Amino acid sequence: MPSPSDGFPSQLMRASHWRRLVDGTVPVVIMRPVERRDEALPFLLWFHGRTVTKELDPGRYLRLIRSGIACVAVDLPGHGERLDLAMHDGAQTLRVVTQAAAEIDQMMRDLEALGGFDITRAVIGGMSAGGMTAMVRGCSAHPFCGMLLESTTGDWESQRQRAMYQQELVDAFNPITHLNAWRDIPLLAIHSELDGWVPIEGQRRFLDALRGRSSSPERIEMHAYTETGAPHEHMGFGRMASDAKDRGTAFVSKCVGGFS
């Protein structure tokens, strides 16, 4: 059976530790610059998309640790080290998202107890279902100082035509309709104009709703690629992947106040 670390370059392997948080139920990989092992570092709490794993994106993680920023990448419910193939079904997406969001507070407490993390300089983010997880958590009081979103939507009505749509969960958790407690933090959304799975219009409506409530609407940003060549214009940004990772790393660094 392949190891979870397969595909990690040697520099990232030296910086990585696999652990389980939330009473051993949530697998994570913690990545920290090895030369700063004794410091409390700012970090990105990152959630991957549906059907993949927390190890998917070594290029993102290398950029962060080279910038002096730690990263904690999380296996979504039913994914990676807690595999349940039934949870990979698109119809289970909102169940995956809402369960993952409910686990975040205990994850943060566990990370604080481990030491080496500056909880006041934590950014939350994710791609697709992982981004939905971040937005659900953003709808109530939280410690995060920024949010990074890729190929995702905070307006779940825009997914009505997809198998994931479940009215009860949409009514209870749809971020665009649960913004009363949203904190006014910097946000960057990266998307393809041609995304065939998560249409960009839904995310634009969500961002417009946030700007309408914000005292600093210029801090709520979207970068939209005209076309990327990625599968379905959704998965990984294709030939624009490096640019997207650079933009995400720069955004996280800005949110946490820079670190060098």
Order of alpha helices (4+ residues) and beta strands (2+ residues): alpha-beta-beta-beta-alpha-beta-alpha-beta-alpha-beta-alpha-beta-alpha-beta-alpha
